[in-house]
Amino acid sequence: MTGSAQPGVAALALSSLLLAAGAGCGAEAEASPPAPSVAAEPEGSQTPSASDDALHYDPRQSLAPLVESVGPSVVSIRASGRGAGFFSSGTEASGSGFVYASEGIIVTNHHVVDGAEHLQVRMHDGTRYNARVLGSDAATDLAVLELEDARDLPALQLGDSAALRVGDWVVAIGNPMGLDHSASVGILSGRGRGSLGLYADSYLDFLQTDADIAPGSSGGPLFDLRGAVVGITTAVGANSRPGFAIPASQAQSVIEQLRSTGTVRRGWLGASSERGAQEGQGAVIGEVYADTPAAEAGLRSGDVVVKVDRTAIDDFDGLRGVIATLQPGHTVLIEAERAGVTLELSAVLGDRPDPRKMKRLRSAPLAPSSPPSVSEHSESPPSGFGERLGIGARAHDDGLEVIRVEPGSLAEDLELQTGDVVLELNGVSVQDPEDVRDALSRSRGKVEIQLLRDGVKHNVSLERS
């Protein structure tokens, strides 16, 4: 790893993690790769650019066929000039990368090329090319380069990193410590690691591996056993273990945007997280900023987002990551829990504001917040009905439209159906989950619902002793 020529940059490397670019951080540890006990024709997510014949091998015996097949696509990058690279030795930094397109498109890390005035890329056979940055994105630590006068280069394909399981074998190839085309093998030892404190305002969600990733490896590919790129190595932990890589599935859209436009547009909701919320229970909304897609969609403080476009959400980082993969203008379907009722809301995503606008937004008045929970101000109903109707619902012009009836719920007992529109509950007009809780808290042992079904109004009731 190299040291930064810019003051204060090193302070970004938190949790004893170091970006793996540059050289001059001590000797590279020798790796003794284990022999993977897997099938003779390992399965992968995508077929790489190398021929299938080249990858019909037995990884229990040797990984040489894999390394020989994909090795020519791995490159060494030297960045020079004032402020070259995130970490550098003086005004020079080194890193790794790989050929993404045969006409000379290279993928590497943002921190390898950030601030560099001159870039030179060296191929496996020693051929050197001058390069320019087509686009670079600090939020995902990705950069796309274009080589001058390059053609017919051996390109690699990105694989499906989402299909990887902890324990799958992976192979890293790069140029650690300036040692060209060093290969190491390990397993995927973790996934979904977040940004690890390396990046403020990051969208990274690292893969973790015990494959040896040393300084100078930044931007190099992490392969599955079929030769598909499943990650882009970027950081190494204390004592050089573990290593971390950007998932290929996350990188794909960023790379394409950088290649075509030089910048990345990300969808944006306009809500913050609830501090102290537990992971695995959805994204708990803390604040909703006024005049944002979140506010216009009807999200409120305290809502718990559990799905976005049918993708399950475990926590706020997961919500933020999914939204960031979508383009501004996309209409997203949000499933959220509020006051015991599941709502479906739709939001038209906006463009993420620049840091200055975000700062002003955070200091501006918030969108109207949810009213206090009815249960805080009312007696518990004596009937045992509780305060849950047991439906999933979404907003409707006339009330709440039922999108799901929970088994064993009060709604099932009342024979509510998907598509019903609840108009009134115990004489209370229903427009919001809080209305449901309010009406049920006053049930006094009897529940009466007026609903709209197939354009016809019906009244249903249930009484319990």
N, C-alpha and C positions, 0 to 999 in steps of 0.2 A: 504494500500500500504506500502511496506517496503522500507527502504533506502538502497542505494548501498554501498557495502563494497569497491568498486573500485572507485578511484578518477576520477572525470570528467564525470562519466556516467550520472548523473542526468541532465547534460546540454543538453542531447538529447531530454528531454521531453519538447517540445516547445508548444506554443499556449495554455498554461495552461492545457495540457492534461497529464494524468498520466497513465502509464501501471498499470493494475489492479491486479498484483500479490502481494503476501505477506500479512502481517497483521500488526496491530498496528497503524492505521491511524484514530482512533476515532470510535465512535459507528456507527453501520449500521442503516440507516434510515428505519423506518418501512414503508412497502409498503401496500397500500390498493388497490389491483387489481380490475379494473372495470370488469363488466360482459359483455363479448363480445356478441353482438347481431348478431350472425351468424347462419347458418343452423345447424341442429342437427348433420349432418355428414359432418364436414368441409373437404374441398378439400385440397389436398396437392400434392407435387411433386413426392414423393416416399413413399412407405409403409415402416415404420420402422420395426425393428426386432420383436417388440411386435406384438401379434396377432391382427387381425382386430377387433375381438370381444371386446378386451380390450379398443379399441379406438372408439367404437360406443357409443358416449356420447353427451350430449347437453352442449356445452360450455357456453350457456347463464345461465345455472344453476350452473355449477362448472367445474373447470379444474382439479379436483382431479384425475379423471381416467387417464388423460394424465400424470400428475406428477407421479402417482403411477406406470404407465406402463414403463416410461423411466428412472425414478429415479435410479433404481439399476445399470444403466449403467454409471452413473456419479460418478467420483472418486475425492478424495482429494490427492494432491501430496505435499510431503515435501522434499525439497532439502536442503542438508547440506554439509558442507565442505568449504574450502577456496574459497571465491568469489561466494558463492551459489546464483544463481539467479540474474536477472537484478537489482531488488530491493530486499534487504534482511534486516533482523534484525540481526546484527552481522554476523554470517556465516550460517544463516538459512533462508530459504524462503518457502512460501507456495503458492499453486495455485490449479487450478482445471484441469480436463480433462475428457475424456470419452472413453469408450471401443469401438474401431474401428473394432476389429476382436476378435472372441471368444477365440482364443488361447493366448490371453494376449497382444494384440497390443493396445496401448493407444495413443491418440492424445492430445497434449497440446500446449502451447506457447513456442517458443524458449527462451524467456526471463525468463520463470519460471525455466528452467533447466540449463541455460547457466552458465558455470563455476562451477557447483556442482560436488562434489566428490562422494556423496551418495544420492540415490533417493529411497524414500519409497512411495508406493501407497496404500491408504486405500479405500476399497470398501464400498458400502452402508451398508453391514451387519457387518462391522468392521474388516473383513479379511484384513490382511496386506501382501503386496508383496514387495520384493526388485525389483528394476527395473534398466535397463540400457538404454542408449540412442542409438537407431538404427541410427538416423540421425536428424540433426537440421539445419534449414535454417533461418538465420537472415533477409534475404530480404523479407520474408513473415511472419516472426515471428511464424513459425510452427516447432514442434518437434514431433517425433514419438518414443515411448518407448516400450520396451518389458519387460514383467513381468516374473520373475523366477517361473517355475513350476505352471503356470496358465493354466487352460483349462476350456472349456464350460462356458465362461463368457457371459453375456447378451450384445450382440453387437448392435450398432446403425448403421443406414445407412445415408449417406449424401443425402440431398435433392437438388432440383434445385433452388438455390438462385436467379438465373437470372429471374425466373418467379415471384419473389416477387414484390408486388407493395407497394408504400408508402401508409400507412394506414392499411396494413395487420397486424393481431395480431401475436405476437411472445412471447415465454416464455423462460426465462433464468433460468438455474439451475446451481448452483455452491456452493462454500464454502467461501463466503465473510466473512472477519474478523474471519476466523476459525469456522464459524457457518455452520456446515455440511448441505448440501442439502437444501439450501435456494432457494425458487422459487419466481420469480417475473414475472409480465406480463406487456406488453406494446404494442406499435405498431412499425412497421418499419417507422421511421420518416425521413429517407433520405437514399440515396444510391450514390455510385460513389464519395465518399469523398476523394479519394486519400490517401496519407500516413499521412496527417495531421501534417507534420513536425516532427513526432516521429522518423522516420527512414531516414537516409541519403541513398541514392541509394536503395530505396525500390520499390517493385512491388505491394504493398498493395493498395487496393481500397475499403475502409471500407464501411460496412453497418452501418447506424446510427439508434439507438433505444432509446426509453425512458423507456424500461424495466430496472429495477434497477440493475446496474452492479457496484459492490463495490470492493475495494481492496481484493484480494484473489480469485476473480472470474476468473482471467485470465486462458484461456485454456478451460473453460467450454463451454458446447453446448448452442446454441440458437435454439429453436425449432419452427417449424410451428405448427398449431393446429392438424396435423395428427401425430406428433411425429418424423418427419424427421429433421435431423440437417441441418439447413440452414445457420448457422454461427458459428464461434468460437470466443467467447468474448475475448477481449484483452486490451481495454483501456477505461478509464473513464474520463470525462471532469471535469472542475472546478465545485465545489459543487456537485460532483457525478452525473452530468447530462450534456449532454447526454452520452450514452455509445456507444461503437463501437465494431464491430465484423468483422472478416475476412469472406468474402462470401464463402460458401461451394463449389460453382462451381469453384472458383479460387483455393481453397485448394485441391481439389480432386487429380489433377495430381501431385502436390507437395508431398502430403502424400504418394502416391504410389511410387514415386521415392525415397523418404527418407526411406520408408519401404524396398524397394528392393535393393537399392545401397548405401544408407546413404548420398547421395549428390543429388543436383538438377542441371540438365543441362538446359540451356535456349538458345533459338534462339537469334541471334544478327544480326543487320543490319549494324551498323557502321555509324550512322548519328546523329547529334544533333538537338535540336529544335531551331527555330527562336525566339529570345526573344521578348516578347510583343505581340506575336500572339494571336488573339482572339479565345476563345473556340467555339466549335460548327461549325467551318468552315473547319475542317480537320486538319491534322498535317502539319504545315509549317516547311519544312526542313531548318535548319540554315547552318550547315556545313556537308560535306560528307568527311569522312576520306579516305585517299588513300589506295588502295589494300584491300578494305572491300567488303562485299556482296552488300552494297548500291552503292558503286562506280562501281562495275562490272555490276550491274543491269542497270546503267545509271541514277540513281537519281542525282539530282542537287540541289544546294542551291536555295531556292525560290519555289521549287516544293511543291505542296500541296497534301498530301496523303489522299484520301477520302475513300478508301476501301482496305482491306487486306483479300484475300480469301473470297471475297463477304461480309465481315463484315464491317459495316460502322464505320468510324473513326471520332471522334469529335475533338480530339486535340492530341498533341504529347504524353501525358501520356497514352491516349487510344491506340495509335500506339505501344508504348513501352510495354504496358501490353499484347496486343494481340500477339506480336512477342515473348514475354517471355513465353507464353504458348505453343509455338511450339518448336519442337526439332531441334537441329543443323542438317544440311543436308536436312531439309525439303525445297522443292521449293515452294515459296510463290508467289502468283499473287498479284501485287500491282497496284491499279488504282490511278493515280495521275493527277492533273491538272497542265499544264505548258503553259503559254502564251495563255490561252484561249482554249487550246486543251486538251482533255482527252487522256492520254496514259495508256496502259497496259504494265507493266514491270514485269519481273520475276527475283527473287533473290533466290539463294541457301543460306540459313541461316548458319551462322557460330556459333562457341562457343563464349559466352561472355568472353572476356579476364579478367584476374584477375586485381585488382586495380592498381598494378604497371605497367602492360602492358597498361592499359587504360590511365594512366598518360602520358606514353611515346607517345602513339598514339595521344593524344590531343595536344601534343607539336610538332608533326611531320608535314611536309607539307601536305596540304589538297589535295583532288582529284581535277582535273580541274573543275573550276566553270562554270556556264552558261555564255554565252556571254551577253553583255548588251542588254537590250530590244530594238528591232528595233524602237519601237515607240518613243524612246528618241532621235533618230538621224534622223528621217525622217518626212516629211510633212504628214499631214493627207490626205488620199485619197479624192479627190473632188467628187467621184462618190457616196458616201454614203454607199459603201460596208462595211466599217469598216475594222477591222483586224482579224475578226473571220470567219472561214469557217463553224464552227458549226458541228464538227465531234468528236467522240471519236476514238482514233487511237492507234496502237501499232507499234513498230519497225518492219520493214520488210527488207529483203535483198535488195529490189529494191526501197523502198520508205517508205510510211506510209500506213499501212493496216487499212481500215475503220472498226471499230467495233460498231459504233453507229452513226446515223444521227439525229441531233436535230431537232424537229419539228419547222417549220417556219424559218429555217436557210438557209444560202446561199447554203450549201451542198444539202439541200432538193430541192431548186430551180434548181440546176444543175443535179438533179436526181441521186446523188451518192447513192450507195447501200452498205450494209454490205458485207464485203469481197473484195470490190474494193481496189486496191493498187494504191495510188496516186503517180505518177512518177514525173510529172512536173506541176508547177503552174505558168502561165504567163512566160513560158520559163525557170523558175528557177527549178533546180533539188531539189526535196523535200526529205529530210532525217530526219527532225526535226521540231517541232512546230515553232521554230524561223524562219525557211525557209518559212513556211506558212505566218507568219506575214510580213516578208520581201516582199514576192511576192504580197500579197494583198495591202500593202502600196503603191505599184507601179502600181496598177491596171488600173488607168486612165479610169475608167468606163467600162472596159471589163475584164472578167475573162475567161481564157482558161486553161483547165486541160487536161493533158494526163494521162490516167489511164490504169491499167491492170485489165481486168475482164474475169474470166474463161480462162486465158491464152492468151487472145487476147487484143491488145492495142486499146484503143478508145480515141477519142478527143471530149470533151464537152466544150461548151462555153456559156456565158451569158453576154449580154450587156444591160446596163441601161443608160437612158438619165440623 
